Amino acid sequence: MTPGVPSVPVTRYDLANRCFALKSVAANAHAVHATDGSYAATAPAVADGEPLYLKPTALGKYICYATDKTMLAANGSNVGSVSSPSDAADWTIETTGSGQYTLFSKSANKSLATDASGKLVLSDAPGTFKFAPTTGCTPYPEMPVDIDGETYKGSGVNKPVIGFADGHTHMMMSSELSDGSRNVGPSAGGVLYGMPFNRFGVGEALKNCEAVHGPNGLLDPDTIIHTAPTPHETPGWPTFIGWPTADSNTHQGMYYKWVERAWKAGLRVQVDLGTNINALCELGAAFIGATHPGTPIPDCNDMSIGTKQVQYMYEIRDYVDAQEGGPGKGWYQPVKSPAEARKVINEGKLAVVPGVEFADLFDCTVNFVGPIESIGCTKEDIDTKLDELYALGVRQIYPFHDVNSALGGTGIFNGLAINLIGFLQTQAFWKTYNCPRGGEGPTYFYNAGAEMTTAIPGTGSDPLTQAVFAAGGGVLPVYPAGRQCNSRGITELGRYAIEQIMKKKMVIDIDHAELSIKQDIIDIAKAQKPQYPLVSMHGGHGGISQEQAIDVLKLGGVIYPYAPNGKGAAEFIQKIKPIWPAGRPLAMGYGFDGNGFGGYAGPRGAGSKGDIVYPFTLFKGPGWGPQFAAAGIKPITVNKLTIPESGKSWNPDEVGTAHYGLIADYVEQTRIEGGQEAIDALYNSAEAYLQMWEKVVNR
């Protein structure tokens, strides 16, 4: 649709996503776009100038998008038009006076000016321009949000937050850890395709994946995880024929406009985690290197790549700020304290908590050479690297992940693939014991351990199998029947690390720790004065007993489910209610694990209570309690997310939660399945997280 007439811009940030005619001060006329692509400032009236849509590429940088879908661009020493975004079309705009601006092309190292005839040219001496509000622009292509109505603000920083929390996700996982203007390198060894944002928009961030995944997706590195080829149609924006899907591990699931849709639906706390598994990263990098010769070797060190991902979070913030009108104005705001989070949320924005999740935390690697353990860190290393993470803004941390480390053992939840990956990383398979009480049943909140596979299925032609055969000669351990837990417990270094993290007052997620180590962490938390809250945001990977779950809640912590659909959310409510502490409002957040290589929730399927009917209303109607109206929260209308350029749409009842934008639709599923009880619990979850965090830091 054509944007309305914007207000007169005061600063260069006010130009964002608005419609203007470019006026030359020297020529005292507005720029007109000629059929040959050139521009000349010859129109006295604003209405006769070319309407240009100003699309930010970064803070203070813009594409000037014409009605014919070309872009004002530097062309040698001249000014012309290009049909595809490039450095030539990327202009840095500076404010030189009230309502006056210069435009600089970094690619040409010259500024925009006019000659004696009014023609737009490039010059060492910048010309002065104004941006006159107008109408008739062609908006720059972008992913729609498809929500009618504005999201809500808070009722005061001292009032309880109404909104939901995602306690576990990975928005910074990307095929390039920059805005696309430079080569920082990918996360995950390059196996994840697509970016959460690109300076040139969705057409670059989520374009056709054939260059990486090959024709028909036959080179998709998802084969490493699924151990079988996963062909798919490769076109991305705007048709998205074959991706993203709920079961794909190798396509971007957290494009920023999808996250914006979730935020508008009430997402108010999001824990964004830098993540990595060294061996899987290196395996993926080898796969990419073999299928794409000459590909640069990516960074696979947990601490190094994890730090880059957290740094990238701030680039995401800056890009969203640019879209919304300047520094601090964007809805995506990383925070470093619960007080800062409450301030951001009260402004109606998303409080993003930086975190990390990887096995070799603090570079505490372990390699087994026979009975000898080769350890990669010392207590001094732990102190130094913990300080570095804290200074970067990291406030939530997983001491353990999928692979054994010098800190202790990982919780077993997969009986084959993760064991093989662990072997590649540590040179040893897991040693196990029979999980207590069988590892499942009524004494467990989350099942512990897994049935171990003692033979590699299939042909052994997948990259993971091949790597294990090459490294270990194809010899696999033989495990007993029944659910097996990891016999590697917490080490002295591991206990030291937990204590130091607590001294830093950081949120600790116990998931991924071995079952016995979870108990060790709980015992350490109980011994603190006052007691230290803990959280479980990732499905209890490795298992959590009923006693442990009760302890986590009694300590003031929270347990949120791992990537459910609406039916799973309603079931989780009934599961946690019996152990929820009296006097605390029931809270159920979310752990989406976006880009986390675990897949997303599928359709609700048979037995669901009803289908989503589009459009639907949030914050008013059946299932929505009186607290929303009492807080002045106005209803919003959620439409089926549909791309106008192609007609592509997503309905999670049909395709599952294929990407983060469908979390808004997950809210409606949750209302259908669980009614007001589930909605109340969901929208209590941001406040519950903040209260937990306050108990961690206010000690």
Order of alpha helices (4+ residues) and beta strands (2+ residues): beta-beta-beta-beta-beta-beta-beta-beta-beta-beta-beta-beta-beta-beta-alpha-alpha-alpha-alpha-beta-alpha-alpha-beta-alpha-beta-beta-beta-alpha-beta-alpha-beta-beta-beta-alpha-beta-alpha-beta-alpha-beta-beta-alpha-beta-alpha-beta-alpha-beta-beta-beta-alpha-alpha-alpha
